[in-house]
C-alpha cells in the first residue's frame, strides 16, 4: 500500500521462511546432547538442554516431534519434563516412548493416563511390569478396552483395590470376567461377589477354584468353640468368625421356633409355590439371613439353589422341589430335563458339602455382616464412590446388592 492509499502492483517481498534443514538438525543435536552418558554431561546441563528442547518441540511439527521421541526412547531415563510432554502428545509421537522406552517413571505414566487419550492408556497397559499405582490409575478410568489389555498382561501388578474396582466394572463388561478369573490376585471375596452376575461357565470356574474347604480352620480352632460356649458367646467378633468356621450349617434355634419340624419339611412345602414368608423361613432354618436367601431365590441362573441344598444336607430331590416352587421350567418340549435345571443339578452333584458351606457362608457374611444405615443408604443411592469407607464385607454387599435396590 502506497502513501496515497493505492495498492501497489508489485507484491511486497515475503519474509524468508525458516530453513527446515537447520531446524531438523538443531532438534537432532539437542536430542543427542540430552542422550549423552552421565560421564559426558552433568544433570544441570542435561536439564538445561531438555528445557530448550521442550520449547522448540512445542512449535515443531508431528514428524519432528516423533523423531525426537524415537531418539529418546533409547535413553535409560529421559528428563521428566521432556518425557511428560511427548507422552501426552499425539499417538504417533507418544507411541515410540510407550512401546520402546524401557524405563519411564510412574509419575510420568500416570500423567499420560490422566491427560492423554484411551489409545495411550491401552499402550501403557501393554507395557512390561506395569506397577500397582499405574494400574490403579488405568482402572479408575473404567474403560473396558484398556482393562482388557491390562488383564491380559501377565507382568502387570494389580492391587487389592484395583481388583475390587475391576469386579465392579464387570457388571457392565462381563467379557472381562474370564480374564479376571485368570488373575492370581483375585480373592474369594472378589469371586463370590462377581458370581452373581457371571454366566454359567464363569460360575463353574468360581465354584471349582474358590469353593475351598474349611478343614484347616476347623482343626486350628476346634478347642475355641468350647471356650466361647463357656463364656456364653458374649464376644460378637468371635461368635461371627466361629459361625463361619463351624461344621453345622442348619440353625437349630430357628427350628425350635419354626412352624415346620425340619428344613426338609419347609422345602417340601415350598414345592407348591415359594412365598416371601416361606423363603424367609427356609433362610432362617438354613442358617442364613433373609437377604441372602432372597438373593439365592431370585437368582436367574439357579446355581445358588444347589449350593443351599448341598450345604444344608438336603437331598437332591429338594433342588427340584425348590425349582418347581419358583415356577421354573423342568422339561423342554421334547420331554428332556431343562438345560438350566440340569446344570443346577450338576452343581449339586459335583460340589462337596464342606465346600458348599464355605460358599454359602461367604455369601451370607459378605452380603449381610455389616449392613449399617450408612451402607444401606449408599446401596439405595448407588453411591459406589463411597466404597472406600467400608470394610471388605460391606464393599461386597454394595457391589452385589446395589442393582437390586434399583429395581
PETA-V179389 format. One record per pair of residues at least 4 apart in sequence whose C-alpha atoms are under 8 Angstrom apart, sorted by the first residue. I is the first residue (numbers start at 1). J is the second residue. Records with the same first field share a line. If there is no record, write none. Layout:
# PETA-V179389
I=J ; J
This chain:
# PETA-V179389
1=5 ; 6 ; 7 ; 8
2=6 ; 7 ; 8
18=23
19=23
20=24
21=25
22=26
23=27
24=28 ; 64
25=29
26=30
27=31 ; 53 ; 56 ; 64 ; 68
28=32 ; 68
29=33
30=34 ; 49 ; 50 ; 53
31=35 ; 53 ; 68 ; 71 ; 72
32=36 ; 71
33=41 ; 46 ; 49
34=46 ; 47 ; 49 ; 50
35=72 ; 75 ; 78
36=40 ; 41
37=41
38=42 ; 43
41=45 ; 46
42=46
43=47
44=48
45=49
46=50 ; 79
47=51 ; 79
48=52
49=53
50=54 ; 79 ; 81 ; 82
51=55 ; 81 ; 82
52=56
53=57 ; 82
54=58 ; 81 ; 82 ; 85
55=59
56=60
57=61 ; 64 ; 65
60=64 ; 65
61=65
62=66 ; 90 ; 92 ; 93
63=67 ; 93
64=68
65=69 ; 86 ; 93
66=70 ; 92 ; 93 ; 94 ; 96
67=71 ; 93
68=72
69=73 ; 86 ; 93 ; 94 ; 96 ; 97
70=74 ; 96 ; 97
71=75
72=78 ; 97 ; 101
73=78 ; 96 ; 97 ; 100 ; 101 ; 102
74=100 ; 101
75=101
76=101 ; 102 ; 103
77=103 ; 104
78=82 ; 83 ; 104
79=83
80=84 ; 108
81=85
82=86
83=87 ; 108
84=88 ; 108 ; 109 ; 111 ; 112
85=89
86=93 ; 94 ; 97
87=93 ; 94 ; 95 ; 97 ; 98 ; 108 ; 109 ; 112 ; 116
88=94 ; 111 ; 112 ; 115 ; 116
89=93 ; 94 ; 116
90=94
91=95 ; 119 ; 120
92=96
93=97
94=98 ; 120
95=99 ; 120 ; 123
96=100 ; 101
97=101
98=120 ; 123 ; 124 ; 127
99=123 ; 127
104=108 ; 109
105=109
106=110 ; 131 ; 133 ; 134
107=111
108=112
109=113 ; 124 ; 134
110=114 ; 134 ; 137
111=115
112=116 ; 120 ; 121
113=117 ; 120 ; 121 ; 137 ; 138
114=137
116=120 ; 121
117=121
118=122 ; 143 ; 146
119=123
120=124
121=125 ; 138 ; 146
122=126 ; 145 ; 146 ; 149 ; 150
123=127
124=130
125=130 ; 135 ; 138 ; 146 ; 147 ; 149 ; 150 ; 153 ; 156
126=149 ; 150 ; 153
127=153
128=153 ; 155 ; 156
129=155 ; 156 ; 157
130=134 ; 135 ; 155 ; 156 ; 157
131=135 ; 156 ; 157 ; 158
132=136 ; 156 ; 157 ; 158 ; 159
133=137 ; 159
134=138
135=139 ; 150 ; 156 ; 157 ; 158 ; 162
136=140 ; 158 ; 159 ; 161 ; 162
137=141
138=142 ; 146 ; 147
139=143 ; 146 ; 147 ; 162 ; 165 ; 166
140=165
142=147 ; 166 ; 169
143=147
144=148 ; 169 ; 173 ; 176
145=149
146=150
147=151 ; 166 ; 176
148=152 ; 176 ; 179
149=153
150=156
151=156 ; 179 ; 180 ; 183
152=179
158=162 ; 163 ; 185
159=163 ; 185
160=164 ; 185
161=165
162=166
163=167 ; 185 ; 186 ; 190
164=168 ; 190
165=169
166=170
167=171 ; 190 ; 194
168=194 ; 399
169=173
170=174 ; 175 ; 176 ; 177 ; 194
171=194 ; 197
173=177
174=197 ; 198
175=179
176=180
177=181 ; 198 ; 202
178=182 ; 202
179=183
180=186
181=186 ; 191 ; 202 ; 205 ; 206
186=190 ; 191
187=191
188=192 ; 210
189=193 ; 362 ; 366 ; 392 ; 393 ; 396
190=194 ; 396
191=195 ; 206 ; 210
192=196 ; 206 ; 359 ; 362 ; 363
193=363 ; 366 ; 396 ; 397 ; 399 ; 400
194=198 ; 400
195=202 ; 203 ; 206
196=299 ; 400
198=202 ; 203
199=203 ; 301
200=204 ; 301
201=205
202=206
203=207
204=208 ; 347
205=209
206=210 ; 211
207=211 ; 351 ; 359
211=355 ; 356 ; 358 ; 359
212=355 ; 358
213=354 ; 355 ; 358
214=218 ; 245 ; 354 ; 355 ; 358
215=219
216=220
217=221 ; 245
218=222 ; 245 ; 246 ; 247
221=225
223=227
224=228
225=229 ; 242
226=230
227=231
228=232 ; 233 ; 234 ; 235 ; 238 ; 239
229=233
233=238 ; 239
234=239
235=239
236=240
237=241
238=242
239=243
240=244
241=245
242=246
244=358 ; 361 ; 362 ; 365
247=354
249=286 ; 287 ; 311 ; 312 ; 357
250=285 ; 286 ; 287 ; 312
251=255 ; 284 ; 285 ; 286 ; 287
252=256 ; 285
253=257
254=258 ; 284 ; 285
255=260 ; 261 ; 262 ; 263 ; 285
258=281
260=265 ; 266
261=265 ; 266
262=266 ; 285
263=267 ; 282 ; 285 ; 286
264=268 ; 314 ; 318
265=269
266=270 ; 278 ; 281 ; 282
267=271 ; 282 ; 318 ; 321 ; 322
268=272 ; 318 ; 321
269=273
270=274 ; 275 ; 278 ; 321 ; 322 ; 325
271=321 ; 322 ; 323 ; 324 ; 325 ; 326
272=324 ; 325
273=324 ; 325 ; 326 ; 327
274=278 ; 279 ; 322 ; 325 ; 326
275=279
276=280
277=281
278=282
279=283 ; 290 ; 293 ; 294 ; 297
280=284 ; 289 ; 290 ; 293 ; 294
281=285
282=286 ; 293
283=287 ; 288 ; 289 ; 290 ; 292 ; 293
284=288 ; 289 ; 290
286=308 ; 312
288=292 ; 293 ; 361 ; 364
289=293 ; 364 ; 368
290=294
291=295 ; 367 ; 368
292=296 ; 363 ; 364 ; 367 ; 368
293=297
294=298
295=299
296=302 ; 304 ; 305
297=302 ; 304 ; 305 ; 326
299=304
301=340
302=306 ; 340 ; 341 ; 344
303=307 ; 343 ; 344 ; 347
304=308
305=309 ; 319 ; 322 ; 344
306=310 ; 319 ; 344 ; 345 ; 347 ; 348
307=311 ; 347 ; 348 ; 351 ; 356 ; 357 ; 359 ; 360
308=312 ; 356 ; 357 ; 360
309=313 ; 314 ; 315 ; 316 ; 318 ; 319 ; 348
310=314 ; 315 ; 316 ; 348 ; 351 ; 352 ; 353 ; 356 ; 357
311=353 ; 354 ; 355 ; 356 ; 357 ; 360
312=353 ; 357
313=353
314=318
315=319
316=320 ; 345 ; 348
317=321
318=322
319=323 ; 345
320=324 ; 341
321=325
322=326
323=327 ; 328 ; 330 ; 341
324=328 ; 329 ; 330
329=338 ; 341
330=337 ; 338 ; 341
331=335 ; 336 ; 337 ; 338
332=336 ; 337 ; 338
337=341 ; 342
338=342
339=343
340=344
341=345
342=346
343=347
344=348
345=349
346=350
347=351
351=355 ; 356
352=356
353=357
354=358
355=359
356=360
357=361
358=362
359=363
360=364
361=365
362=366
363=367
364=368 ; 369
365=369 ; 393
366=392 ; 393 ; 394 ; 396 ; 397
367=371 ; 393 ; 394 ; 396 ; 397 ; 400 ; 401
368=393 ; 394 ; 397
369=393 ; 394
370=393 ; 394
371=375 ; 376 ; 394 ; 397
372=376
373=377
374=378
375=379 ; 390 ; 394 ; 398
376=380
377=381
378=382 ; 383 ; 384 ; 386 ; 398
379=383 ; 384 ; 398 ; 401 ; 402 ; 405
380=402 ; 405 ; 406
382=402 ; 403 ; 406
383=387
384=398 ; 399
386=390
387=395 ; 398
388=395
390=394 ; 395
391=395
392=396
393=397
394=398
395=399
396=400
397=401 ; 402
398=402
401=405
402=406
403=407
